[in-house]
């Protein structure tokens, strides 16, 4: 299921013209480092990722429908990293799996 989620996220990011730098999935959340066109907006990208992944995963893995009323909450956290070196941010996302 984790690999399928990552595949869906990559597909949506590509389709929306964004650039995926780093991706890590956790049991209860996802870390993404993505470059998004400001004209498109990060909120639209998050909505597209959550919408498609919820729909497709719940269709492909019926046990998700039985266990969870929804796959995602309405909440998400976004931070800009304009001043930080990309290598630092990438290392942070990669290390989240080890926690």
FIPALO-225198 format. One record per residue (C-alpha): x, y, z; residue in one letter; residue number from 1. Coordinates in Angstrom, 1 decimal. Example, Ala and Ser with C-alpha at 12.3 -4.5 7.8 and 13.67 -1.06 7.14 Angstrom:
BEGIN
+--------+--------+--------+----+-----+
:     c1 :     c2 :     c3 : aa :   i :
+--------+--------+--------+----+-----+
:   12.3 :   -4.5 :    7.8 :  A :   1 :
:   13.7 :   -1.1 :    7.1 :  S :   2 :
+--------+--------+--------+----+-----+
This chain:
BEGIN
+--------+--------+--------+----+-----+
:     c1 :     c2 :     c3 : aa :   i :
+--------+--------+--------+----+-----+
:    0.0 :    0.0 :    0.0 :  X :   1 :
:    2.9 :    2.4 :    0.8 :  X :   2 :
:    4.4 :    1.9 :   -2.7 :  X :   3 :
:    1.0 :    2.5 :   -4.3 :  X :   4 :
:    0.5 :    5.7 :   -2.3 :  X :   5 :
:    3.9 :    7.0 :   -3.4 :  X :   6 :
:    3.1 :    6.2 :   -7.0 :  X :   7 :
:   -0.2 :    8.1 :   -6.8 :  X :   8 :
:    1.5 :   11.1 :   -5.2 :  X :   9 :
:    4.2 :   11.1 :   -7.9 :  X :  10 :
:    1.6 :   10.9 :  -10.6 :  X :  11 :
:   -0.4 :   13.9 :   -9.2 :  X :  12 :
:    2.7 :   16.0 :   -8.7 :  X :  13 :
:    3.8 :   15.3 :  -12.3 :  X :  14 :
:    0.4 :   16.0 :  -13.7 :  X :  15 :
:    0.1 :   19.3 :  -11.9 :  X :  16 :
:    3.5 :   20.5 :  -13.2 :  X :  17 :
:    5.2 :   20.5 :   -9.8 :  X :  18 :
:    8.6 :   19.0 :   -9.0 :  X :  19 :
:    9.0 :   16.3 :   -6.3 :  X :  20 :
:   12.3 :   16.6 :   -4.5 :  X :  21 :
:   11.8 :   14.2 :   -1.6 :  X :  22 :
:    9.0 :   11.9 :   -0.3 :  X :  23 :
:    8.7 :    9.9 :    2.9 :  X :  24 :
:    5.6 :    8.1 :    4.1 :  X :  25 :
:    4.9 :    7.5 :    7.8 :  X :  26 :
:    2.2 :    5.5 :    9.4 :  X :  27 :
:    0.1 :    8.6 :   10.1 :  X :  28 :
:    1.4 :   11.3 :    7.8 :  X :  29 :
:    3.5 :   12.1 :    4.7 :  X :  30 :
:    6.5 :   14.3 :    4.3 :  X :  31 :
:    6.8 :   16.0 :    0.9 :  X :  32 :
:    9.4 :   18.4 :   -0.4 :  X :  33 :
:    7.9 :   19.8 :   -3.5 :  X :  34 :
:    8.5 :   22.7 :   -5.7 :  X :  35 :
:    5.1 :   24.2 :   -6.7 :  X :  36 :
:    4.3 :   26.9 :   -9.2 :  X :  37 :
:    3.0 :   29.8 :   -7.1 :  X :  38 :
:    0.3 :   30.5 :   -9.7 :  X :  39 :
:   -1.1 :   27.0 :   -9.1 :  X :  40 :
:   -0.8 :   27.1 :   -5.3 :  X :  41 :
:    0.3 :   24.5 :   -2.8 :  X :  42 :
:   -3.3 :   24.2 :   -1.5 :  X :  43 :
:   -4.5 :   22.9 :   -4.8 :  X :  44 :
:   -1.7 :   20.4 :   -5.0 :  X :  45 :
:   -2.4 :   19.1 :   -1.5 :  X :  46 :
:   -6.2 :   18.8 :   -2.3 :  X :  47 :
:   -5.4 :   16.9 :   -5.6 :  X :  48 :
:   -3.0 :   14.5 :   -3.8 :  X :  49 :
:   -5.4 :   13.8 :   -0.9 :  X :  50 :
:   -8.4 :   13.4 :   -3.2 :  X :  51 :
:   -6.9 :   11.0 :   -5.7 :  X :  52 :
:   -5.0 :    9.0 :   -3.2 :  X :  53 :
:   -8.0 :    8.6 :   -0.9 :  X :  54 :
:  -10.3 :    7.6 :   -3.8 :  X :  55 :
:   -7.8 :    5.1 :   -5.5 :  X :  56 :
:   -6.5 :    3.5 :   -2.3 :  X :  57 :
:   -9.9 :    3.0 :   -0.9 :  X :  58 :
:  -11.0 :    1.4 :   -4.2 :  X :  59 :
:   -7.9 :   -0.8 :   -4.4 :  X :  60 :
:   -7.7 :   -1.7 :   -0.7 :  X :  61 :
:  -11.3 :   -2.2 :    0.6 :  X :  62 :
:  -10.1 :   -2.9 :    4.1 :  X :  63 :
:   -9.4 :    0.9 :    4.3 :  X :  64 :
:  -13.1 :    1.6 :    3.9 :  X :  65 :
:  -13.9 :   -0.7 :    6.8 :  X :  66 :
:  -11.2 :    0.6 :    9.2 :  X :  67 :
:  -11.3 :    4.4 :    8.5 :  X :  68 :
:  -14.2 :    6.8 :    7.9 :  X :  69 :
:  -11.8 :    8.9 :    5.8 :  X :  70 :
:   -8.2 :    8.4 :    4.7 :  X :  71 :
:   -7.1 :   12.0 :    5.3 :  X :  72 :
:   -8.0 :   14.8 :    7.6 :  X :  73 :
:   -8.6 :   18.3 :    6.3 :  X :  74 :
:   -5.4 :   19.5 :    8.0 :  X :  75 :
:   -2.0 :   19.9 :    6.5 :  X :  76 :
:    1.2 :   21.7 :    7.4 :  X :  77 :
:    3.1 :   23.8 :    4.8 :  X :  78 :
:    6.4 :   25.6 :    5.3 :  X :  79 :
:    8.6 :   27.4 :    2.9 :  X :  80 :
:   12.3 :   26.6 :    2.8 :  X :  81 :
:   13.6 :   29.4 :    0.6 :  X :  82 :
:   16.6 :   30.3 :    2.7 :  X :  83 :
:   17.7 :   26.8 :    3.8 :  X :  84 :
:   20.0 :   24.7 :    1.7 :  X :  85 :
:   18.2 :   22.0 :   -0.2 :  X :  86 :
:   20.6 :   19.4 :    1.1 :  X :  87 :
:   19.6 :   20.2 :    4.7 :  X :  88 :
:   15.9 :   19.9 :    3.9 :  X :  89 :
:   16.3 :   16.7 :    2.0 :  X :  90 :
:   18.3 :   15.2 :    4.8 :  X :  91 :
:   15.5 :   16.2 :    7.3 :  X :  92 :
:   12.9 :   14.4 :    5.2 :  X :  93 :
:   15.0 :   11.3 :    4.7 :  X :  94 :
:   15.6 :   11.0 :    8.5 :  X :  95 :
:   11.9 :   11.1 :    9.4 :  X :  96 :
:   11.7 :    7.4 :    8.5 :  X :  97 :
:   14.2 :    6.6 :   11.2 :  X :  98 :
:   12.4 :    8.2 :   14.0 :  X :  99 :
+--------+--------+--------+----+-----+
